[in-house]
Amino acid sequence: MTALPFDVPTDLFIGGSWRPATGGRTVDVTDPADGAVLATVADATAEDAVAALDAAAAAQQDWAATAPRERSDVLRAAFDAITARADDFARLMTLEMGKPLAESLGEVTYGAEFLRWFSEEAVRVGGRHGVRPEGGAEMVVRPHPVGPCLLITPWNFPLAMATRKLGPALAAGCTVVLKPATLTPLTTLAAVRVLEQAGLPAGVVNVLTTTDAAAVTEPLMADRRLRKVSFTGSTPVGRTLLGQAAANVLRTSMELGGNAPFLVFDDADLDTAVTAAMQAKFRNVGQACTAANRFLVQRGIADRLVERLTAAVDDLVVGRGTDEGVTIGPLVSDGAVAKCVELVQDAVRRGATLVRGGRALDGPGHFLEPALLTDVPADARICSEEVFGPVLAITVFDTEDEAVALADDTEFGLASYVCTSDLTRARRVVDRLEVGMAAVNLGVLSNAAAPFGGVKQSGLGREGGSEGIAEYQSLRYTLSPL
């Protein structure tokens, strides 16, 4: 096995104890750069899931009654501990997920920030009161924790996706059952150990790693003690969970698929546009729901932009994420590589020009040569399907109305990017885009202080910002005589 940077728990975490799965089931976690086994973790069953919810339900009342300052202190201590071990967490993340080490360090900063942000929000939960309009009685409105939550996180940001859900849930006073992705559970398990060491009471956070997500989540979704589910992942799975949530009318937060447009207008600054485009497309090896999927470029600037982007793509260095100078690590699996190759080939068959890359590289590992496509027709699959890989696809437009129509021609509505020197145009275009988030002349838009989420088939609810904690609260209104 490849040596890990520090001791990482590999058991389930239930009721404050690390323990093996029922029947001793296990699953290997491998390095996508070479297929080497990194660790063997517990593989939870439905029986383990019920035990985890038992623990969360038993701890709920005491955690909800815990002083906000105490909840805040636990989150802040965890932030400090993860930040102090940033290099170790980054290396662990790169080993199990593949992204370049510099980007993993960035995720440690970003992911830890949710713990700090919500440690501060925990003590600022408000409410309102006042005399009712007709007089004679006082109205009091107070938020309360919704109760035990099921948190389901994806593989592509193994720290940040966990902390973005754990932070607000714990700050609000909710207990949780956390199910990280089977492909990348180690960083999440390490973060939960940090929370344990920071003084989190037994049963407040419970962790299930499993290869059988449906068997583990279905009994939880059907249990009336569960009061909320928060999921980040594909739209089809999100739809399934929403259907299951209906039976018990669960609170839901769904951060689902994306198909982000990246609009570049003739008046855009080329240096700014290229920098933003490379960040929006190739960060995290293109494996992000906010990654730019469709580059819509106005005709007057298209040739110059393609020339600059071609040079930038040529400068990308493919290799193991832990190696110095690497900017494109492996994709998460051979299936992910095959999907990207298939989308590139489909676009070429429909008339696109393959300027660079798009070829699966010989193993070991799951590597793809970064690709640049031009003249991509609107009916190419790459225009409607989430790419999740290092493939930059360009379509040319002539007018602003055409650009907006192309951008909104999708069932998704998560992120968008606009490059222009005319800020009046930027505001006008952003107002017309059917998305939950937009970046102007920037290639990265996520921040712990901002509400993250989309519209249409990209999901429900928001994570982060002052809005994030409200997703884990219900309002109680009390009327009493004066």
N, C-alpha and C positions, 0 to 999 in steps of 0.2 A: 504493500500500500504506500502511496505518496504520503510523506510526513505533513501533518497539518501544523499551522503556526502555533496552536495552543490546544489544550485539552477541550474537546467539544463533546457535550452529552449526546448520546445516541439512543436513549430510551424515550418512552413516552413520559410526559410530565402531567401527573394527575393528582389532585388533592395535595400538592406540595411535595410529592415524591416522584423520583425518577424510577420508572419500572418498565420491564419488558412487556411486549404485546402478549395478549392471550394466545396460548399455544406456542409462544416463542418465535412467532413469524418475524422475519427480517427482510430487508431489501438493501441492495448495494447503491451507494451514491458514487458516480464516476466523474472523472475529469473529462470535459468535452474536447480538450486539446489532444488527448491521446487514449482515452478510454480506460485509464488506470482507475482502480477502485480507491476512493478516498476514505470511505468509512462504510460501515454497515449499520443501518438504523432500524429501529423497531417498525413493524408493519401492522398498524392497528386494525382491529376488527370492530364490528358493530357493538360487541359487548364492551370493548374499551371506550367507545364513543358514549355509551350510556353512563359508564362510570365517570367520564369526564364531565358530563352534564350534571350528574349527581353532585359532584364536587363543586361545580360552579353555582348550582342552585343553593347548596348548603351555605356557601360563603356570601351569597348575594346580600342578605340583610345587613350583616356586619360591615361589609365593604361600603354599602350605600350610606351607612351611618358613620363611617370613618370621616374625621374632619377633613375638609378640603385641603388644608395645609399639609396634613399627613400624606394624602394621595399625591399632592404636588411634590413633596420631598422625595418620595420613592421615584417618581419620574425624573426629577432633576438629578438624583444620585445615579440613575441608570444612564442618563445623558453624559454625565461626567466620566463614568467608567468606560463607556464605549468610545468616547472621544479620546481618552487617555490611551486606548489600545487601538487607535485608528489603523495603524499599519498592519496589525495582526488581523483585524476584521477585514481589511481590504484584500489581503492575500488570501484569506479563506474564501471570500466571495469570488475572487478571480479563479481560484482552483475549481470551485464547483459550478460556476456559471460561465466563465470564459472571457469576460470583458477585460480590456486592458487595465493594468493595475492603477494607472492614473485615474481612470473613470471609476474604479471601485473606491478609491480614496474619496472621490467626489460624492459617491453614494453614501459613504459613511457619514460625511458631513451633513448631507441632505437628510438621510434617514434619522440620524441622532437628533436633528433639529426638531423633528416632530415630538420627541420626548420633552425637549426644553419648552417648545411652544405650548404644548398642552399642560405642562407643569404650571405654566403661568396662567393659562385659561382656567385651570381647576379652581383657583381662588377668586375668579372674577365672574362666576356664574351669578347672574342677576335674576330679576323678576320684575314685577310691577304691582303697585297697589294704588288705590284711590277710591273716593266716594262714588258710588254708582250715580248715573246721571239724574235719577229721580230722587236721590238723597235717602237718608235713613239707614244705610248699610254700607259696609266697606267691602270692596272687591280686592282679593289678593290672588295673584297669579305667580306660581312658582314652578320651575322645572325640576323634574325628578328623574333618576336613572331609569331607563326602560326595562332593565333586568338582564338576565343572562343572554349573551350574544354569541353567535357563531361567526367567526371571521375566517374567510377562505382567501388565501393569497396566491399569486402566480409565481413563476420561477424566475422572471427576468430582472426583478429588483428585490432580492431576497431579504434585505434589511429594511429598505424604505417602505415596501408594501406592508410589512408587519408593523412597523412603528407608526405608520400613517393610520392604521386601524386601532392598534393597542393604545396609543397615546390618548385619543379622545374618549375611548371606551372607559379606560381606567380613570381618567380625569373626571368623567361624568358620574362615576360610582358603579359602573357595570362590571360584572364578572364575565369571563369569556372562555370559549373553547376555540382554539386557534388551530387551523389545518393548513400548514405550509405545503407548497408543491413538492411532490416526491423527487423531482429532479434536483432541487436546490434547497434542502431543508436545513443544512448545517449552520448557515449564518443565522437563521431564525432561532434555532435551538440555542446557539451561543448567546443571542440577545436575551432570550427568556431566562437563561441562567443568570445573566447580569441583573435582570429584574428581581429574580429570587434573592440574589446576594444583596440587592439594594433594600431588602426588607419587605417585599411583597408578601402578604399573608397567604397561607396555604389555600388552594382552591380558587383564588381570584383569577389566575391564568392557568389554563390547562392546554397541553399541546398534543396533537395527534398527527403522526406521520403515517401515511398509508398509501398502498398501491390501489386500493379499492375505494375511491372517493364516494361513489354512490352508496355503497354498503354502510359507510361510516356516517354520511350526512343525512341520509333518508330518515333513520330513526330519530335524529335530532330535530329535523324539520317537522316531524309529526308529533313531537313531544310538546305539550302545552306549556311546559316550564320555560322553553326557549321563547324569547320575546323579540329577537332581531337577528337578521342575517346580513352580513356585509361581504360582498364578493367582488373580486377583481379577476377578470378573465374573459373568455370568449362570449360573444352574444348568444350563441345557441345554448351554452350551459346556463347563462344568466336567465334566459327564458324558462328553462326547466326549473330553476330555483324559484323564480317568481310564481310559477304554477304551484309548486309545493308550498310556498309561503301563504298562498291564498287560504288554505284550509284553516290555519290558525290566525289569519290576518296579522302576520308578522310585519314589523317594521323592516324595510329593506333599503339597502344602499347597493347600487349596482354600477360598477365602473367597468364598462364592457369594451367592445372593439372600436377601432378607429380607422379612418381613411382620410387623414389630414391633408388638405390642400395647401400648397406653398405657392402663393401668387407673387410674381415679380413683374412690376410695371416698368415701362420704358424709362421713367425718370429715376429709377432706383440707383443708388450708388453701388457700383459693381463690387468693390471690396467688401462692403457690408453684406451684399446679397450672397456672395460666395461663402463668406464666413458663416452666415446664418444657415445657408443651405447645407453645408457640410456638417454643422452641429445637429440640425434638425433631422438629417437623414442617417448619418453614420454613428451618432452617439449610441452606445450600448449595442454596437454591431447592427444597428437598425432594428433591434428587437425591443421596441417600445410602442405602446398604444398611441403615444403622442408623436411618433416618428412621422415626418413628412412622407406621404405616400404618392401624391400626384403633384408634380411641379408644373405649374401653369405659368408660362412665360410670354410676355407681350412680344410681338414679332420684331419690333424695332431693336430690341436688346438681345434677342435670342442667340444669334450667332456668336456675339462677344461673350455672352454668359456661358454658352456651351464650351467655348475654347478655354475659358478660365476654369470651369468645373472639370474638364478633362484633365487639365494639369494637376488640379487638386486631387482627383481620384488617383492619378498616377503616383502621387506622393504618399498614398496610404501604404502602410506596411502591414502585411498579414502575418500572423504568427501566434505563438502561445502568449496569452495575456500577461504572464509574469516576466516575459523577456523585455529588456530595455528597447525603447523605440517603437514597439508594436502599437499600431493604432486600430487594427481590426483583428479581433480574436476569433475563436471558433464560434459557429452557431451552436445551439443547444443540442441538436441531434442531426442524424443523417436525414431524417424526414424533413427537417426545416430546410436543409440544403436543397433537397430534391424539390420542395415546393417553390423555392426561389428560382431554380433552374427552369422549372415548368412554366412559371409566369413569364420569364424572360423569353423563352422559346415561343410561347403563345403570342406575345407582343410582336416578335419578329415575323411570325407567320401572317400577322394581320397588317404588316406594313411598316413597323417600327425599324429604326436603324440601331444596331448594337455597336456603340462607339468603343466601349471598353468592357472587358470582363464577362461575368455571367457564367463562369465555368466552375464546376465542382473540382476542388483540388484533391490530389491523392492523399490518402491518410498516412499515418493515423490521425484521428481527429476529424471534426466536422467543419471543414473550411470551404468558403466560397470566395472566388475572386470578385472583388467589388465591381459592380456593373453600372454602366451609364447608357441609357436608351434615349434616343430622340425621336421626334415625329410619332409619338405613341398615339394611336387612334383611340377615340373614346370608347369603342367597343372591346378593347383589349381587357382581359381579365384583371390585369394589374391595376386598372383604373377603378375597379369595383371591389376587389378582394384585398384584405390587409396583407401587406408583403411580409413584414417581420423579418427583414434581412437587408443586407447592404446593396440595394438596387435602387438607383435614382432614375426615375422615368419622367421625361419632359414632353409636354404637349404645348403647342403654340396657340395663342389667342390674339385677337385683334382689338376688341373693345372691352371696356370695363364691364358692361352688361354681360358679355359673353363669358368673361372670367368668373363672375359671380354665379352665373347659371351652371357652368362646369363644376365649380367648387361645391355647389349645393346639390348636385346631381348624385346623391348617395344616400343610403339609408342611415349612415352614421353621422354623428355630429359632435365629435369630441374636441379636437384641437384644430387650429388653423394658423397660418403664417402669412404676413403681408409685407412685402418690401417695396417701398416708395419713398421719395423725398418730399412728397406732398402730404402733410399730416392731415389736411382736410379730407383728401381722398382716402387716407388710411381709416379715418373714423367712419367715413361714409361706407366704405367697403365692409369693414368689420360689422357695422350695424346690419348689413344685409346678409351676412354669413350665418348659416344655421348651425352654430357651434356653441359649446359651453366655455371655450377659452380661445384667446387669440393673442399672438405675439406680433408686434410691429418692428421690423428691422432687427429682430433677434431670433436666435435659433433654439433657445431653451426657455420654457415658460413656467415650469413647476417651482413652487416655493411653499414652504410650510405655512406661511402667513396668508396664503391665497386659497380660495375654494377651488378644488380640483374636481372636475366632472363634466359630463356631456349632456346632450339632448338626443332626441330620436332614439335610434337603436344603440346608442353609445351609453345609455344607462340612466340611472335615477340617483338623486342625492349628490352631496358634495363632501369631499374629504379635505382637511386642512382649513386654515383660517379660523376666524371666530365662528363661521358657519359649521365647522366640522364637529364641534362638541354637541351642537343641537341635534345632530343625527342620532345621538345616543340618549336623548332626553325626551320625556313626555311632559306636557303641561298639566298642572292641576290648578283648578280655579276654586277658590273658597269665598263664600259670601257670609258675612256675619254682621249683626246689627251694631250700629254705633252706640 
